[in-house]
Amino acid sequence: MIDKKDLDAFKASLHGELLQPSDSGYDEARSIWNAMIDRRPDIIARCRGVADVVACVNFARGHSLKLSIKGGGHNIAGLAVCDGGIMLDMSLMRGVWVDPISRTARAQAGCLLSDVDRETQLHGLAAVLGFVSNTGTAGLTLGGGFGYLTRRFGWTTDNLLSMEVVTAEGRIVRANENENSDLFWGLCGGGGNFGVVTNFEYKLHLVGPEVMAGAIAWRAEDSSAVLEMFRAVMEKAPPELACIAGLRIAPPAPWLAKDIHGKPIVALFVCHSGQLAEGEKLVAPIKAFGKPVGDIVQRRSYVSQQSLLDATQPKGRRYYWKSEYLPDLKPDLLAKTISHAKAIPSPHSAILLFPLDGALNRLAEDCSAVGNRDAAWVLNIAASWEKSEDDRTNVEWARAAWQDIRSFSTGGTYVNFLTEEEGDERIHAAYGDNYERLIEVKTKWDAKNLFRMNKNIVPVTR
């Protein structure tokens, strides 16, 4: 129980709002993207700036409180919110500053992908970010991060220049390759284990504002042929071309033929981020393949492509994922993927294949904590549904598909896709040979494990 006098003093020290369970706005502030997560912090501090973040860290440490950290609140495991303790909410800190001359951007930790894309695209520039525009940049980045630009430029963290960090001691430090380089190494994939990052500096790349991109879909009975075409195209594709394959039940989207709504489909989400004329040539064979039931692959803004999948991931649904990195797309893997897609129990679920191969494979495994430089694909078995009474059916489908397909894995997995119940074994798998070094960094920067509401790297007890 927090002493009222101490709590009043803490509240008075904040520029932002402090919420308790009886306050208006508390339930909205604690709610996050995944409705499977329903936790109740004792207090929520809605930070307005770095000084508020420092005050929160000091208060949590001084009162031995559990501390969770919210950026966008989009993590599948619900790491943003804790039961009891204090939720440090940075979702109001959404400033973005772009320097078009140096091709860099600084973004506060509460930013969503859409905030960064909106500002950088004014200059025809883009950061390497994810696929859903309402994802938080902080969580995405700290877990490694990948998106349509990853084949060209690597993990998001491969394009990170520096970070401003509030440490467990409440100090503000800068981390980059030259300053606190061990901390920088750990934060480039190690999640929120080492401090509260309040500001990210990204390297930007010339992309857009217009790209050749969109979505195209076929009937599920064409899945074998479509996925074989997809595999063949991506095997020879230049790094400017990224295609995601998805198998699911067709939503009532206006770009899909009405007679396919509610029926199984296979879809490709295409983005060529290079020269438009070259992109048109490369996507032409995809558009000409078979008999699509919907095709919106065209010249479009990069910003619109970044939000194309948003409708598939609304806040408030129930989500459960199982994921692996893959070295390639073997025929047997594709066959099993098709088989399990036929058994999808929810109209919102999907099995997805994301391409990674390219720039990230050319760097050393230990150049940053994210590792997994042998990965060419991400497999994500993404269960999504509406009602709690359907939890068991959907979770069991995802687990069964994963158990059948995981033998094709590199042995690694994406830490940002790990669900609530996945513990040490899967965290270790996410980092491989970098895990022991992460323990060293954790022990140096957070020896008492203040930052433990995450996929936790446990420090060595001295």
PEPE-V404030 format. One record per helix or strand of 3 or more residues. SS is the DSSP state (@ for helix, = for strand). FROM is the first residue (numbers start at 1). LEN is the number of residues. If there is no record, write none. Layout:
BEGIN
SS_FROM_LEN, SS_FROM_LEN
END
This chain:
BEGIN
@_4_10, =_17_4, @_26_5, =_43_4, @_50_13, =_67_4, =_86_4, =_96_4, =_104_5, @_113_11, @_137_6, @_150_4, @_156_4, =_160_7, =_172_4, @_181_7, @_191_3, =_196_8, =_210_10, @_220_17, =_241_9, @_258_3, =_264_9, @_276_12, =_298_4, @_302_5, @_310_3, =_318_9, @_331_11, =_350_6, @_359_4, =_377_9, @_388_21, @_415_3, @_424_22
END
